[in-house]
Amino acid sequence: MPNWNRILVGDAFKVQPGGFNYYRDLFLLYPFLGFSTVATSVLMAPKNPADRLYGLKLAACAAVVLLLAKERRLLLLVAPTYVFLKMAVGIIFIHTWQILEWLLISGGILLAVLWLGVLRKWKPSFVWPTKLHALDIVIGMLGLAVMMAIGFWMKP
């Protein structure tokens, strides 16, 4: 008798060996990136006092997300890398001083992290998966959806 569940679904929802810590950090990745990026952009050029308050709320949410994560170094390295890559592409198409400024700041942070050897003796607390399963994508998208819901809920 064939196992139809295995034939139709396969190993799509197989749990990764990292367990709860891996899925928690995967869930918190997009909220940290989103909250910190939007908070920085809103706080740099607020149009009114409500925008400044919104930026401070988002910065507080990013700090809470950072405190909830197990691998804080990883999140603190991913954020400037994301900004650096985004600004590197942006400088090609949009030639403004603000994009150049953010490119230099994020590149400087990355260079300082790599030069100081912050990650030299660091080992993650969970095993990194070699394959991506559907459950990983679902957890990541759920984190993105929760971040967007909280961001829209707090927006003035």
ZAROLO-787928 format. One record per atom (N, C-alpha, C): atom name; x, y, z; chain; residue in one letter. Coordinates in steps of 0.02 Angstrom, whole numbers, padded with zeros to 5 digits. Layout:
// residues N
+----+--------+--------+--------+---+---+
|  a |      u |      v |      w | c | r |
+----+--------+--------+--------+---+---+
| CA |      X |      Y |      Z | A | A |
...
+----+--------+--------+--------+---+---+
This chain:
// residues 156
+----+--------+--------+--------+---+---+
|  a |      u |      v |      w | c | r |
+----+--------+--------+--------+---+---+
|  N |  00042 | -00059 |  00000 | A | M |
| CA |  00000 |  00000 |  00000 | A | M |
|  C |  00044 |  00062 |  00000 | A | M |
|  N |  00040 |  00105 | -00050 | A | P |
| CA |  00082 |  00165 | -00053 | A | P |
|  C |  00061 |  00217 |  00000 | A | P |
|  N |  00110 |  00254 |  00023 | A | N |
| CA |  00098 |  00307 |  00071 | A | N |
|  C |  00084 |  00372 |  00032 | A | N |
|  N |  00020 |  00388 |  00023 | A | W |
| CA |  00001 |  00445 | -00019 | A | W |
|  C |  00022 |  00512 |  00012 | A | W |
|  N |  00024 |  00515 |  00077 | A | N |
| CA |  00046 |  00576 |  00109 | A | N |
|  C |  00118 |  00592 |  00090 | A | N |
|  N |  00160 |  00542 |  00091 | A | R |
| CA |  00231 |  00551 |  00072 | A | R |
|  C |  00237 |  00566 | -00003 | A | R |
|  N |  00196 |  00535 | -00044 | A | I |
| CA |  00200 |  00545 | -00116 | A | I |
|  C |  00177 |  00616 | -00134 | A | I |
|  N |  00122 |  00641 | -00104 | A | L |
| CA |  00096 |  00707 | -00122 | A | L |
|  C |  00134 |  00764 | -00089 | A | L |
|  N |  00148 |  00757 | -00025 | A | V |
| CA |  00180 |  00812 |  00013 | A | V |
|  C |  00255 |  00803 |  00015 | A | V |
|  N |  00279 |  00743 |  00023 | A | G |
| CA |  00350 |  00731 |  00027 | A | G |
|  C |  00379 |  00756 |  00092 | A | G |
|  N |  00438 |  00783 |  00089 | A | D |
| CA |  00471 |  00810 |  00149 | A | D |
|  C |  00463 |  00886 |  00153 | A | D |
|  N |  00409 |  00911 |  00125 | A | A |
| CA |  00400 |  00984 |  00122 | A | A |
|  C |  00396 |  01015 |  00191 | A | A |
|  N |  00364 |  00981 |  00238 | A | F |
| CA |  00355 |  01010 |  00304 | A | F |
|  C |  00399 |  00975 |  00356 | A | F |
|  N |  00456 |  00952 |  00334 | A | K |
| CA |  00504 |  00921 |  00379 | A | K |
|  C |  00536 |  00975 |  00423 | A | K |
|  N |  00543 |  00959 |  00487 | A | V |
| CA |  00572 |  01007 |  00534 | A | V |
|  C |  00648 |  01006 |  00527 | A | V |
|  N |  00678 |  01065 |  00526 | A | Q |
| CA |  00750 |  01071 |  00520 | A | Q |
|  C |  00784 |  01049 |  00584 | A | Q |
|  N |  00848 |  01028 |  00581 | A | P |
| CA |  00883 |  01006 |  00641 | A | P |
|  C |  00896 |  01062 |  00691 | A | P |
|  N |  00892 |  01125 |  00670 | A | G |
| CA |  00903 |  01181 |  00716 | A | G |
|  C |  00848 |  01188 |  00768 | A | G |
|  N |  00790 |  01161 |  00753 | A | G |
| CA |  00735 |  01162 |  00800 | A | G |
|  C |  00705 |  01230 |  00812 | A | G |
|  N |  00684 |  01241 |  00873 | A | F |
| CA |  00648 |  01303 |  00891 | A | F |
|  C |  00691 |  01365 |  00881 | A | F |
|  N |  00754 |  01362 |  00899 | A | N |
| CA |  00798 |  01421 |  00893 | A | N |
|  C |  00804 |  01444 |  00821 | A | N |
|  N |  00810 |  01396 |  00775 | A | Y |
| CA |  00815 |  01413 |  00704 | A | Y |
|  C |  00751 |  01446 |  00679 | A | Y |
|  N |  00694 |  01418 |  00696 | A | Y |
| CA |  00631 |  01445 |  00672 | A | Y |
|  C |  00615 |  01512 |  00705 | A | Y |
|  N |  00634 |  01521 |  00768 | A | R |
| CA |  00623 |  01586 |  00800 | A | R |
|  C |  00664 |  01640 |  00765 | A | R |
|  N |  00727 |  01627 |  00751 | A | D |
| CA |  00769 |  01677 |  00718 | A | D |
|  C |  00747 |  01688 |  00646 | A | D |
|  N |  00724 |  01636 |  00613 | A | L |
| CA |  00697 |  01644 |  00545 | A | L |
|  C |  00634 |  01687 |  00545 | A | L |
|  N |  00591 |  01676 |  00594 | A | F |
| CA |  00530 |  01716 |  00601 | A | F |
|  C |  00547 |  01789 |  00616 | A | F |
|  N |  00599 |  01802 |  00656 | A | L |
| CA |  00616 |  01871 |  00677 | A | L |
|  C |  00660 |  01908 |  00627 | A | L |
|  N |  00683 |  01874 |  00575 | A | L |
| CA |  00728 |  01906 |  00527 | A | L |
|  C |  00695 |  01964 |  00490 | A | L |
|  N |  00638 |  01952 |  00459 | A | Y |
| CA |  00604 |  02005 |  00422 | A | Y |
|  C |  00578 |  02061 |  00467 | A | Y |
|  N |  00549 |  02046 |  00525 | A | P |
| CA |  00530 |  02102 |  00568 | A | P |
|  C |  00588 |  02147 |  00588 | A | P |
|  N |  00646 |  02118 |  00603 | A | F |
| CA |  00703 |  02160 |  00622 | A | F |
|  C |  00725 |  02203 |  00563 | A | F |
|  N |  00731 |  02173 |  00504 | A | L |
| CA |  00751 |  02211 |  00445 | A | L |
|  C |  00700 |  02266 |  00429 | A | L |
|  N |  00637 |  02249 |  00430 | A | G |
| CA |  00585 |  02297 |  00413 | A | G |
|  C |  00579 |  02353 |  00463 | A | G |
|  N |  00575 |  02336 |  00527 | A | F |
| CA |  00568 |  02387 |  00579 | A | F |
|  C |  00628 |  02434 |  00580 | A | F |
|  N |  00688 |  02406 |  00577 | A | S |
| CA |  00748 |  02449 |  00581 | A | S |
|  C |  00756 |  02492 |  00519 | A | S |
|  N |  00741 |  02465 |  00460 | A | T |
| CA |  00748 |  02504 |  00399 | A | T |
|  C |  00697 |  02560 |  00396 | A | T |
|  N |  00635 |  02545 |  00410 | A | V |
| CA |  00583 |  02597 |  00407 | A | V |
|  C |  00592 |  02647 |  00463 | A | V |
|  N |  00612 |  02625 |  00523 | A | A |
| CA |  00624 |  02672 |  00578 | A | A |
|  C |  00680 |  02720 |  00560 | A | A |
|  N |  00733 |  02695 |  00530 | A | T |
| CA |  00788 |  02739 |  00511 | A | T |
|  C |  00766 |  02790 |  00459 | A | T |
|  N |  00729 |  02767 |  00409 | A | S |
| CA |  00709 |  02814 |  00356 | A | S |
|  C |  00658 |  02865 |  00381 | A | S |
|  N |  00613 |  02844 |  00427 | A | V |
| CA |  00563 |  02891 |  00453 | A | V |
|  C |  00596 |  02941 |  00501 | A | V |
|  N |  00643 |  02917 |  00541 | A | L |
| CA |  00676 |  02962 |  00589 | A | L |
|  C |  00725 |  03011 |  00556 | A | L |
|  N |  00751 |  02993 |  00497 | A | M |
| CA |  00798 |  03037 |  00463 | A | M |
|  C |  00763 |  03097 |  00431 | A | M |
|  N |  00701 |  03089 |  00409 | A | A |
| CA |  00665 |  03144 |  00376 | A | A |
|  C |  00592 |  03142 |  00396 | A | A |
|  N |  00576 |  03159 |  00459 | A | P |
| CA |  00505 |  03159 |  00479 | A | P |
|  C |  00469 |  03220 |  00450 | A | P |
|  N |  00408 |  03209 |  00426 | A | K |
| CA |  00369 |  03264 |  00397 | A | K |
|  C |  00329 |  03300 |  00451 | A | K |
|  N |  00313 |  03266 |  00505 | A | N |
| CA |  00277 |  03297 |  00561 | A | N |
|  C |  00293 |  03259 |  00625 | A | N |
|  N |  00271 |  03284 |  00682 | A | P |
| CA |  00287 |  03250 |  00746 | A | P |
|  C |  00259 |  03179 |  00750 | A | P |
|  N |  00204 |  03165 |  00716 | A | A |
| CA |  00176 |  03097 |  00717 | A | A |
|  C |  00223 |  03048 |  00682 | A | A |
|  N |  00256 |  03070 |  00630 | A | D |
| CA |  00305 |  03027 |  00596 | A | D |
|  C |  00364 |  03011 |  00641 | A | D |
|  N |  00386 |  03061 |  00680 | A | R |
| CA |  00441 |  03050 |  00726 | A | R |
|  C |  00422 |  02999 |  00780 | A | R |
|  N |  00361 |  03004 |  00805 | A | L |
| CA |  00337 |  02956 |  00855 | A | L |
|  C |  00331 |  02886 |  00824 | A | L |
|  N |  00308 |  02883 |  00762 | A | Y |
| CA |  00303 |  02819 |  00727 | A | Y |
|  C |  00372 |  02788 |  00718 | A | Y |
|  N |  00422 |  02828 |  00701 | A | G |
| CA |  00490 |  02804 |  00694 | A | G |
|  C |  00517 |  02778 |  00759 | A | G |
|  N |  00502 |  02812 |  00814 | A | L |
| CA |  00525 |  02789 |  00880 | A | L |
|  C |  00491 |  02724 |  00900 | A | L |
|  N |  00427 |  02717 |  00883 | A | K |
| CA |  00392 |  02654 |  00897 | A | K |
|  C |  00423 |  02596 |  00858 | A | K |
|  N |  00439 |  02609 |  00794 | A | L |
| CA |  00469 |  02557 |  00754 | A | L |
|  C |  00539 |  02539 |  00779 | A | L |
|  N |  00576 |  02589 |  00801 | A | A |
| CA |  00643 |  02575 |  00829 | A | A |
|  C |  00637 |  02534 |  00893 | A | A |
|  N |  00587 |  02548 |  00934 | A | A |
| CA |  00576 |  02508 |  00994 | A | A |
|  C |  00556 |  02436 |  00975 | A | A |
|  N |  00516 |  02428 |  00923 | A | C |
| CA |  00498 |  02361 |  00900 | A | C |
|  C |  00559 |  02323 |  00875 | A | C |
|  N |  00604 |  02358 |  00840 | A | A |
| CA |  00665 |  02325 |  00816 | A | A |
|  C |  00709 |  02304 |  00875 | A | A |
|  N |  00712 |  02346 |  00927 | A | A |
| CA |  00751 |  02328 |  00986 | A | A |
|  C |  00721 |  02267 |  01022 | A | A |
|  N |  00655 |  02264 |  01026 | A | V |
| CA |  00622 |  02207 |  01058 | A | V |
|  C |  00635 |  02143 |  01017 | A | V |
|  N |  00630 |  02149 |  00951 | A | V |
| CA |  00644 |  02091 |  00908 | A | V |
|  C |  00716 |  02068 |  00917 | A | V |
|  N |  00761 |  02115 |  00922 | A | L |
| CA |  00831 |  02097 |  00932 | A | L |
|  C |  00842 |  02061 |  00999 | A | L |
|  N |  00806 |  02083 |  01050 | A | L |
| CA |  00811 |  02050 |  01116 | A | L |
|  C |  00781 |  01980 |  01115 | A | L |
|  N |  00730 |  01969 |  01074 | A | L |
| CA |  00698 |  01903 |  01070 | A | L |
|  C |  00739 |  01852 |  01031 | A | L |
|  N |  00783 |  01876 |  00988 | A | A |
| CA |  00821 |  01830 |  00944 | A | A |
|  C |  00877 |  01796 |  00983 | A | A |
|  N |  00892 |  01735 |  00963 | A | K |
| CA |  00947 |  01698 |  00994 | A | K |
|  C |  01014 |  01718 |  00964 | A | K |
|  N |  01016 |  01725 |  00898 | A | E |
| CA |  01077 |  01744 |  00863 | A | E |
|  C |  01076 |  01819 |  00847 | A | E |
|  N |  01093 |  01860 |  00895 | A | R |
| CA |  01091 |  01933 |  00887 | A | R |
|  C |  01145 |  01957 |  00839 | A | R |
|  N |  01203 |  01926 |  00841 | A | R |
| CA |  01258 |  01947 |  00796 | A | R |
|  C |  01238 |  01938 |  00723 | A | R |
|  N |  01203 |  01884 |  00710 | A | L |
| CA |  01182 |  01871 |  00641 | A | L |
|  C |  01135 |  01926 |  00617 | A | L |
|  N |  01086 |  01945 |  00658 | A | L |
| CA |  01040 |  01998 |  00639 | A | L |
|  C |  01075 |  02065 |  00631 | A | L |
|  N |  01123 |  02079 |  00676 | A | L |
| CA |  01159 |  02142 |  00671 | A | L |
|  C |  01206 |  02144 |  00611 | A | L |
|  N |  01224 |  02087 |  00585 | A | L |
| CA |  01265 |  02085 |  00524 | A | L |
|  C |  01222 |  02087 |  00461 | A | L |
|  N |  01163 |  02056 |  00465 | A | V |
| CA |  01119 |  02054 |  00407 | A | V |
|  C |  01091 |  02123 |  00390 | A | V |
|  N |  01074 |  02163 |  00440 | A | A |
| CA |  01043 |  02228 |  00428 | A | A |
|  C |  01089 |  02275 |  00388 | A | A |
|  N |  01152 |  02287 |  00408 | A | P |
| CA |  01193 |  02330 |  00366 | A | P |
|  C |  01210 |  02300 |  00298 | A | P |
|  N |  01213 |  02234 |  00294 | A | T |
| CA |  01225 |  02202 |  00229 | A | T |
|  C |  01167 |  02215 |  00182 | A | T |
|  N |  01106 |  02209 |  00208 | A | Y |
| CA |  01046 |  02223 |  00168 | A | Y |
|  C |  01046 |  02295 |  00144 | A | Y |
|  N |  01060 |  02342 |  00189 | A | V |
| CA |  01060 |  02413 |  00170 | A | V |
|  C |  01116 |  02426 |  00120 | A | V |
|  N |  01174 |  02397 |  00130 | A | F |
| CA |  01230 |  02407 |  00084 | A | F |
|  C |  01213 |  02383 |  00013 | A | F |
|  N |  01185 |  02323 |  00008 | A | L |
| CA |  01168 |  02296 | -00058 | A | L |
|  C |  01113 |  02337 | -00091 | A | L |
|  N |  01064 |  02358 | -00052 | A | K |
| CA |  01009 |  02398 | -00079 | A | K |
|  C |  01035 |  02466 | -00104 | A | K |
|  N |  01079 |  02496 | -00066 | A | M |
| CA |  01106 |  02561 | -00087 | A | M |
|  C |  01156 |  02554 | -00144 | A | M |
|  N |  01191 |  02498 | -00148 | A | A |
| CA |  01237 |  02487 | -00204 | A | A |
|  C |  01198 |  02483 | -00269 | A | A |
|  N |  01141 |  02450 | -00267 | A | V |
| CA |  01098 |  02449 | -00327 | A | V |
|  C |  01067 |  02517 | -00339 | A | V |
|  N |  01046 |  02550 | -00284 | A | G |
| CA |  01013 |  02615 | -00290 | A | G |
|  C |  01058 |  02670 | -00317 | A | G |
|  N |  01123 |  02667 | -00301 | A | I |
| CA |  01169 |  02719 | -00325 | A | I |
|  C |  01178 |  02716 | -00401 | A | I |
|  N |  01165 |  02658 | -00430 | A | I |
| CA |  01170 |  02651 | -00502 | A | I |
|  C |  01113 |  02687 | -00537 | A | I |
|  N |  01052 |  02682 | -00508 | A | F |
| CA |  00993 |  02709 | -00541 | A | F |
|  C |  00973 |  02778 | -00516 | A | F |
|  N |  00984 |  02792 | -00452 | A | I |
| CA |  00964 |  02856 | -00422 | A | I |
|  C |  01027 |  02888 | -00394 | A | I |
|  N |  01048 |  02942 | -00422 | A | H |
| CA |  01110 |  02974 | -00401 | A | H |
|  C |  01096 |  03031 | -00352 | A | H |
|  N |  01088 |  03013 | -00288 | A | T |
| CA |  01078 |  03064 | -00237 | A | T |
|  C |  01131 |  03057 | -00183 | A | T |
|  N |  01141 |  03111 | -00146 | A | W |
| CA |  01190 |  03110 | -00092 | A | W |
|  C |  01168 |  03066 | -00035 | A | W |
|  N |  01102 |  03061 | -00023 | A | Q |
| CA |  01078 |  03019 |  00032 | A | Q |
|  C |  01093 |  02945 |  00020 | A | Q |
|  N |  01085 |  02922 | -00041 | A | I |
| CA |  01100 |  02852 | -00056 | A | I |
|  C |  01175 |  02840 | -00048 | A | I |
|  N |  01216 |  02887 | -00072 | A | L |
| CA |  01288 |  02880 | -00063 | A | L |
|  C |  01307 |  02880 |  00011 | A | L |
|  N |  01274 |  02922 |  00050 | A | E |
| CA |  01287 |  02926 |  00121 | A | E |
|  C |  01271 |  02860 |  00155 | A | E |
|  N |  01213 |  02831 |  00140 | A | W |
| CA |  01194 |  02767 |  00170 | A | W |
|  C |  01238 |  02710 |  00145 | A | W |
|  N |  01260 |  02714 |  00083 | A | L |
| CA |  01306 |  02663 |  00056 | A | L |
|  C |  01372 |  02665 |  00095 | A | L |
|  N |  01398 |  02724 |  00107 | A | L |
| CA |  01462 |  02730 |  00143 | A | L |
|  C |  01455 |  02711 |  00217 | A | L |
|  N |  01399 |  02730 |  00248 | A | I |
| CA |  01389 |  02713 |  00319 | A | I |
|  C |  01383 |  02637 |  00328 | A | I |
|  N |  01340 |  02606 |  00288 | A | S |
| CA |  01330 |  02534 |  00295 | A | S |
|  C |  01393 |  02495 |  00274 | A | S |
|  N |  01427 |  02519 |  00223 | A | G |
| CA |  01490 |  02487 |  00204 | A | G |
|  C |  01543 |  02494 |  00257 | A | G |
|  N |  01544 |  02552 |  00291 | A | G |
| CA |  01591 |  02562 |  00346 | A | G |
|  C |  01577 |  02517 |  00405 | A | G |
|  N |  01513 |  02506 |  00419 | A | I |
| CA |  01495 |  02461 |  00474 | A | I |
|  C |  01516 |  02390 |  00457 | A | I |
|  N |  01502 |  02369 |  00395 | A | L |
| CA |  01522 |  02301 |  00374 | A | L |
|  C |  01598 |  02293 |  00375 | A | L |
|  N |  01633 |  02343 |  00351 | A | L |
| CA |  01706 |  02340 |  00351 | A | L |
|  C |  01733 |  02336 |  00422 | A | L |
|  N |  01704 |  02376 |  00468 | A | A |
| CA |  01726 |  02375 |  00537 | A | A |
|  C |  01713 |  02307 |  00570 | A | A |
|  N |  01655 |  02278 |  00556 | A | V |
| CA |  01638 |  02213 |  00584 | A | V |
|  C |  01687 |  02160 |  00559 | A | V |
|  N |  01700 |  02161 |  00495 | A | L |
| CA |  01746 |  02111 |  00467 | A | L |
|  C |  01818 |  02123 |  00488 | A | L |
|  N |  01838 |  02186 |  00492 | A | W |
| CA |  01907 |  02202 |  00509 | A | W |
|  C |  01922 |  02188 |  00583 | A | W |
|  N |  01873 |  02201 |  00627 | A | L |
| CA |  01883 |  02189 |  00698 | A | L |
|  C |  01878 |  02115 |  00716 | A | L |
|  N |  01853 |  02075 |  00671 | A | G |
| CA |  01848 |  02003 |  00683 | A | G |
|  C |  01795 |  01984 |  00734 | A | G |
|  N |  01739 |  02019 |  00732 | A | V |
| CA |  01685 |  02006 |  00780 | A | V |
|  C |  01659 |  01935 |  00772 | A | V |
|  N |  01659 |  01910 |  00711 | A | L |
| CA |  01632 |  01843 |  00697 | A | L |
|  C |  01685 |  01788 |  00695 | A | L |
|  N |  01746 |  01804 |  00715 | A | R |
| CA |  01800 |  01756 |  00708 | A | R |
|  C |  01788 |  01692 |  00748 | A | R |
|  N |  01770 |  01697 |  00811 | A | K |
| CA |  01761 |  01639 |  00853 | A | K |
|  C |  01688 |  01623 |  00865 | A | K |
|  N |  01644 |  01653 |  00827 | A | W |
| CA |  01572 |  01644 |  00837 | A | W |
|  C |  01548 |  01580 |  00803 | A | W |
|  N |  01509 |  01542 |  00839 | A | K |
| CA |  01476 |  01483 |  00811 | A | K |
|  C |  01402 |  01488 |  00827 | A | K |
|  N |  01360 |  01474 |  00778 | A | P |
| CA |  01288 |  01479 |  00792 | A | P |
|  C |  01266 |  01426 |  00842 | A | P |
|  N |  01212 |  01441 |  00878 | A | S |
| CA |  01188 |  01395 |  00929 | A | S |
|  C |  01146 |  01338 |  00900 | A | S |
|  N |  01133 |  01341 |  00836 | A | F |
| CA |  01095 |  01288 |  00804 | A | F |
|  C |  01128 |  01269 |  00738 | A | F |
|  N |  01111 |  01211 |  00713 | A | V |
| CA |  01140 |  01186 |  00651 | A | V |
|  C |  01106 |  01220 |  00591 | A | V |
|  N |  01147 |  01246 |  00546 | A | W |
| CA |  01119 |  01278 |  00486 | A | W |
|  C |  01094 |  01224 |  00438 | A | W |
|  N |  01034 |  01234 |  00412 | A | P |
| CA |  01007 |  01183 |  00366 | A | P |
|  C |  01041 |  01187 |  00298 | A | P |
|  N |  01044 |  01129 |  00266 | A | T |
| CA |  01074 |  01127 |  00200 | A | T |
|  C |  01021 |  01133 |  00145 | A | T |
|  N |  00959 |  01115 |  00161 | A | K |
| CA |  00904 |  01120 |  00113 | A | K |
|  C |  00849 |  01164 |  00141 | A | K |
|  N |  00814 |  01197 |  00097 | A | L |
| CA |  00757 |  01239 |  00117 | A | L |
|  C |  00693 |  01200 |  00106 | A | L |
|  N |  00651 |  01197 |  00157 | A | H |
| CA |  00588 |  01162 |  00152 | A | H |
|  C |  00531 |  01212 |  00152 | A | H |
|  N |  00471 |  01188 |  00138 | A | A |
| CA |  00412 |  01232 |  00136 | A | A |
|  C |  00398 |  01263 |  00203 | A | A |
|  N |  00412 |  01228 |  00257 | A | L |
| CA |  00400 |  01255 |  00324 | A | L |
|  C |  00443 |  01316 |  00337 | A | L |
|  N |  00505 |  01316 |  00312 | A | D |
| CA |  00549 |  01374 |  00319 | A | D |
|  C |  00519 |  01435 |  00284 | A | D |
|  N |  00493 |  01424 |  00224 | A | I |
| CA |  00463 |  01480 |  00186 | A | I |
|  C |  00400 |  01505 |  00221 | A | I |
|  N |  00360 |  01459 |  00247 | A | V |
| CA |  00299 |  01479 |  00282 | A | V |
|  C |  00316 |  01520 |  00344 | A | V |
|  N |  00365 |  01499 |  00383 | A | I |
| CA |  00385 |  01535 |  00444 | A | I |
|  C |  00413 |  01604 |  00426 | A | I |
|  N |  00454 |  01609 |  00374 | A | G |
| CA |  00480 |  01673 |  00353 | A | G |
|  C |  00426 |  01721 |  00329 | A | G |
|  N |  00379 |  01696 |  00289 | A | M |
| CA |  00325 |  01738 |  00265 | A | M |
|  C |  00277 |  01757 |  00321 | A | M |
|  N |  00269 |  01714 |  00371 | A | L |
| CA |  00228 |  01731 |  00428 | A | L |
|  C |  00260 |  01788 |  00467 | A | L |
|  N |  00326 |  01786 |  00475 | A | G |
| CA |  00360 |  01842 |  00507 | A | G |
|  C |  00352 |  01907 |  00469 | A | G |
|  N |  00355 |  01903 |  00402 | A | L |
| CA |  00345 |  01962 |  00360 | A | L |
|  C |  00274 |  01989 |  00368 | A | L |
|  N |  00225 |  01944 |  00370 | A | A |
| CA |  00155 |  01966 |  00377 | A | A |
|  C |  00143 |  01997 |  00446 | A | A |
|  N |  00171 |  01968 |  00498 | A | V |
| CA |  00163 |  01997 |  00565 | A | V |
|  C |  00196 |  02065 |  00569 | A | V |
|  N |  00255 |  02073 |  00538 | A | M |
| CA |  00288 |  02138 |  00537 | A | M |
|  C |  00246 |  02190 |  00503 | A | M |
|  N |  00217 |  02172 |  00445 | A | M |
| CA |  00176 |  02220 |  00408 | A | M |
|  C |  00112 |  02237 |  00447 | A | M |
|  N |  00082 |  02188 |  00480 | A | A |
| CA |  00022 |  02201 |  00519 | A | A |
|  C |  00036 |  02248 |  00578 | A | A |
|  N |  00091 |  02237 |  00613 | A | I |
| CA |  00110 |  02280 |  00669 | A | I |
|  C |  00127 |  02350 |  00643 | A | I |
|  N |  00164 |  02354 |  00587 | A | G |
| CA |  00182 |  02419 |  00560 | A | G |
|  C |  00121 |  02460 |  00537 | A | G |
|  N |  00074 |  02428 |  00505 | A | F |
| CA |  00013 |  02464 |  00484 | A | F |
|  C | -00031 |  02482 |  00544 | A | F |
|  N | -00031 |  02440 |  00595 | A | W |
| CA | -00070 |  02453 |  00654 | A | W |
|  C | -00043 |  02514 |  00692 | A | W |
|  N |  00023 |  02523 |  00693 | A | M |
| CA |  00053 |  02579 |  00730 | A | M |
|  C |  00055 |  02643 |  00689 | A | M |
|  N |  00046 |  02640 |  00624 | A | K |
| CA |  00052 |  02699 |  00581 | A | K |
|  C |  00001 |  02752 |  00599 | A | K |
|  N |  00024 |  02814 |  00604 | A | P |
| CA | -00023 |  02868 |  00622 | A | P |
|  C | -00073 |  02883 |  00566 | A | P |
+----+--------+--------+--------+---+---+
